[in-house]
Amino acid sequence: MSLKECPGCAIDVDKNEDVCPICGYDFPEQSKSFKYAVWLLIVLMLLWLLF
């Protein structure tokens, strides 16, 4: 089971949770296209640094 830390109360909760069971913090959901865009930018920056 992978965990993530709640920024509201600093407790570790399951990575699949949408809301913290202790403080009720609502974790924002990131779309898959956003994640792909971030990885693409990282790869492009690494390529730019190498050349």
N, C-alpha and C positions, 0 to 999 in steps of 0.2 A: 504494500500500500504506500503510495507516494503522498507526501504531505506538502502543504503550503502554509505560510504564516499569515494570520489575519492581521492587517495593519491597524485594526481598531482595538484589539485586545491582546495581540501578540501570542495567541494560542495557535498550536498547529492543528489544522483541520484537513480532512481528506481533500485531495486535489480536485475531485469531481464535484465538490459541494459548491452551490451557488450562493448560499447565505451562511454566515457564521452562526453556529448553534448557541454560542455564548452571548455575543453582543448584537447579533443581527446585521452585521456588516454585509452589504450586498456586493459580491465580487463582480466587477465588470467583465463581460464576455468579449473576447477578441475574436474577430472573424478569421477564418482560415486565409483569406486573401491578404489580410494585414500581416499575418505571420510569414506568408510567402514573400511579401514585399520586403519585410525586414531582412529575411535571409538573402534575398537577391541583392539588396544594398550592401550587406556585409561581404558577400562574395565579390561584388564589383569593387568595393573599397580595397579588399585584399589584392585583387588583380592589379588595381591602379598602383598600389604601393610596391608591388613586385616589378613593375615595368617602368 
